[in-house]
């Protein structure tokens, strides 16, 4: 009899994470739905009403919370087969990565589709990106994801077919870094020489320039800057993990521009459609790719010549 696979989905009490839990569960996977707020996680499990979904509290910023989750998995399931990482709704874009000064104009202008650097000078009355929130964004998106991944790697290595899926964004494409930063773009793509230490040096370099108001001069993204840098760093980290652990299939997936609270309901596709890519990658056959970026269900480049948010 085939052993049931066990999956953890972070930030899953609503939105794409909730739907990923549902789709994995109906495929017969045992799912641990995690949420920052314990009661909201339990409520989500009750709403799903599926026998193979349970909840567990997780704060990816808190090492003790991460450790409790790892201990729970080891005690009850002895190994982990699938890790799907989504940044929790409670710390999503408009709460920790920028402040929307005019929510109506943000939505009327198409939401994140409108946040391109060519329009940065026209957006100052709509959004504000304080340095403190940018720093927090990197703490959560990059360092929080890294902490969860590294805490659960020993349990993933006990699986016969382990998978890590980082639910990403089109904003992690290196397209958003300007030509002034061409050498940095090349460095982030050269996974043979890149290290975790260098990724973190790059993050600190960005933060120093952000604090000093030197984004444009040094070729960094100008809109959603911390978010884009955090996602590019996570993209690079994902490929490092794939290289270091060839027995674990590790990939990033952009689910598409989904209608959720995170996008202020300005997305183009439903959560059901958005969950298809991450679920497909979580269930890839053993001969599937690792260390790649999926745009929905198709492999895409890390640095595009032209790009549209969709």
ZIFENNOR-V734327 format. One line per field, one symbol per residue. phi: phi as a letter, one per 20 degrees, with the letter a starting at -180 (. if undefined). psi: psi as a letter, one per 30 degrees, with the letter a starting at -180 (. if undefined). burial: b if it has 9 or more other ideal C-beta (glycine too) atoms within 8 Angstrom, else e. A space follows every 50 residues. Layout:
# ZIFENNOR-V734327
phi: ???
psi: ???
burial: ???
This chain:
# ZIFENNOR-V734327
phi: .fffedcdceldfamfggffgfffffenefddedbfegfffffffffflc fdccdbfbdfedgffffffgfffffecmbcdccddcfggfcegfecdade ecfffgffenmfgeedffdgfedfedcccfgfffffgfgefeffffffgf feggfffeefbfcccefdbffeffgfeeggdfffffffeeffdfcfffgf ffgfggfffffemdfffdmfgddlffffffffffgffgffffffcfedec bdcefoeefbffelmdfdcefffffffgfgffdgffeffcmcddemddfc fecefbbcfb
psi: kkkkkkkkjlhgflbeeeeeeeeeefggkkkjjklejeeeeeeeeeeehk fgkllkkkjffjeeeeeeeeeeeeeffflkekjjkkkkefhaefefflkj fjeeeeefggbfffilffgeffgffelkikeeeeeeeeeeedeeeeeeef efeeeefflfikkkjjjalfffkfefklffgeeeeeeffifffkleeeef eeeeeeeeeeefhgeeegglkfkheeeeeeeeeeeeeeeeeeeeiffkjj lkkjfljkjleeghgglflleeeefeeeeeefgklfgllkglkkjcgkkl lfjkekkkj.
burial: eeeebbbbbbbbbbbbbbbbbbbbbeeebbbbbbbbbeebbbbbbeebeb ebbebbbbebeeeebbbbbbebbbeebebbbbbbbbbbbebbbbebbbbb eeeebbbebebbbbbebebbeebeebbebeeebbbbbbbbbbbbbbbbbe bbbebbbebeebbbbbbbebbbbbbbbbeebeebbebbbebeebeeebbe ebbeebbebbeeeebeebbbbebbbbbbbbbbbbbbbbbbbbbebeebbb bbbbbbbbbbbbbbebbebebebbbbbbbbbbebeeeeebbebbbbeeee eeebeeeeee
